Amino acid sequence: MGRPGTQEVDRGVAGGHPLAGRSNEIVWHPSPPLHVGEFLPAVPVEGAARAPVYGETMDIRESFDKVKEYFKEVYLETKRVTFPSRKETMKGTYVVLITVFVAAVFLGIVDVGLAKVLQVLFRG
């Protein structure tokens, strides 16, 4: 293999076909250093026998620390939430049930009224 940063590719000779006689040698391809949140697009290297791995992976400890910090913040946020009392919850439930009942009765009356109007129009 050649020196680092170079590509060694067998270009092939049989009939001038570009894939003829190509070796399965792995092509060394340097990647610039990455920072958290950055990525490199996957660009194929000419003559590579397999797709090279690009970029650096994030340290596993760093990943777990971020997840741990996230759940810690979620826990602290839930401690600041003020939940309604049972009495307030029951009042809200009654308001919703009564509103739904009134809306159902209203829509039922409108439905029957429109049905009667359509019967008169199509018979007449």
Residue pairs with C-beta under 8 A, 6 or more apart in sequence:
1 8
1 25
1 28
2 8
4 28
4 30
5 28
5 30
6 28
7 27
7 28
7 29
7 45
7 46
7 47
8 25
8 27
9 22
9 23
9 25
9 27
9 46
9 47
10 21
10 22
10 23
10 25
10 47
11 18
11 21
11 22
11 47
12 18
12 19
12 20
12 21
12 22
13 20
13 21
14 20
14 21
22 47
23 49
24 49
25 49
26 48
26 49
26 50
26 52
27 45
27 47
27 48
27 49
27 52
29 45
29 48
29 52
29 54
31 40
31 54
31 55
31 56
32 40
33 56
34 40
34 55
34 56
36 58
36 62
38 55
39 55
40 54
40 55
42 51
42 54
43 54
44 51
45 52
84 92
